[in-house]
Amino acid sequence: MIRAEKLDTVTVQYIGEIEDGTIFDQSPEDRPLCFILGKEEVIPGFDAAVQGMYQGEKKTVTINCQDAYGEHKKELIETVDRSLLPENVALEIGGQLEVTRQDHTIFHVIVQEADEKTVTLDANHPLAGKSLIFKLQLLKVVKQAPAAKMPH
């Protein structure tokens, strides 16, 4: 049996749920997730859950928030004056806005509250502070090619 180890390329079918059973993500049947173990291509808890699995194995794991999207941080919630936002921006509670920093990098915030004068924005990841449950099936393991030996 082929066992998944660090730096192997793995192909995984998964369903991700939060604790109340709501599905927040899943791999399409015809496009499973492919990634390299140990390369930080997925959240740490997902990577750790797949390491050590055997090709064909199925399992369900619970990943705590520290190994997923982190704790929900109050300092990432800010109430701003409505006049600071462009007038044409639709402000739906739960909706996302794209914010461009001075260095031109982009991040997303979620509208928590809005009235005529102020808007409360949350820059936490939508899954921050939540434990995540993944139903995993390891479909394929491609072992890392051995490093070429350098001639002396």
Secondary structure, 3 states (H helix, E strand, C coil): CCECCCCCEEEEEEEEEECCCCEEEECCCCCCEEEECCCCCCCHHHHHHHCCCECCCEEEEEECHHHCCCCCCHHHEEEEEHHHCCCCCCCCCCCEEEEECCCCCEEEEEEEEECCCEEEEECCCCCCCCCEEEEEEEEEEECCCCCCCCCC
